[in-house]
Amino acid sequence: MRRSIANYPHWIQDLIGESTERRLRVSTHEAWRRMADASITPLEHRHVLVGFWPLIERFPQFLALNLLKTSHGRDAGIDGARSWLAKNLRIEQKHAEWFLDWAEVFGTPRAEMLDGWRPVEMTAITDWCWHVCQHGDLAEAMAATNYAIEGVTGEWTPMVADSEAYRSRVPTENVERGMRWLRVHADYDDAHPWDALDLISQLAGPDPSPARVRGILAAVCKSYDLYRLAADVALECAAGAQARPARRAASRAAVAPTALAGA
């Protein structure tokens, strides 16, 4: 995130400051670092992509739910949010297909992306976004999704998109198709969350009530926490799957003498 926060109201500056630690836990997560240095295993990579697919696939729906909260002509902030959400809804529609392309080029088939198993801890972020966009205040919902999730995605994607080591894992003819989702989010999500923050600031006003500020901050922090949880669990599931054959072999070795003795 590159804009200066000095021109924002103090409550926005405080929100950014109070959520920074949580944001950094996502943007510097081991999963993205392993992608960037090409040390991520195929199984870890697959768990990351399959697990995050519901969030990507439903993101346009989150914007649509927020758009339903708006009307035109009564409030400048709501007018701005309505126009912005409608424009970005069209853009977001393309991103799901690009995410599937990314997965396929790097070895995860479309069928597995659509119907593969994913742990509930990885779908919690999607459930949360749906809830806040359906039931939450417009400023809270945009803060949880367009500011927090898109913002932190724009922070980790450049290091993967710019990684020669990562790109080298696929044939040259597939690089553009496989890297498009990463490249677009590394560029587009640099400014996009700040645009959302401008609208959130306008919607809430220069001096919102402490309760409203707490609600917006809580929405941002929950998105960061669930994003980090999903990335944690993706790597943990891969580690568990790799360990299972070794555990089964150890178990067979442990019971073999007893079985022989009783034969």
Summary of the structure (lengths in Angstrom):
residues: 263
radius of gyration: 21.2
end to end distance: 68.1
largest distance: 85.0
contacts: 821
relative contact order: 0.17
helix: 83%
strand: 0%
